[in-house]
Amino acid sequence: MAVDDQQAILHYNLACYWSLAGDAEVAIRYLAQSFDIEPSYRDLAADETDFDPIRNLPEFQALTGAAV
């Protein structure tokens, strides 16, 4: 696994954690960083239940391109 791949999954997992922990701002920041490293993670985020707590936020929708 390349370093960028490891960093992308680390940021993605931290975004999941902070979403579940109730800190949307930090979750969005980590999620954006994961997308910057690995844009295909947008596809993962669409079905990730860990993001249910922040899924309806405009910031999440803008970042993922999702409309609820």
Secondary structure, DSSP 8 states (H G I E B T S, - for coil): --HHHHHHHHHHHHHHHHHHHT-HHHHHHHHHHHHHH-TTHHHHHHH-GGGTTTTTSHHHHHHHT---
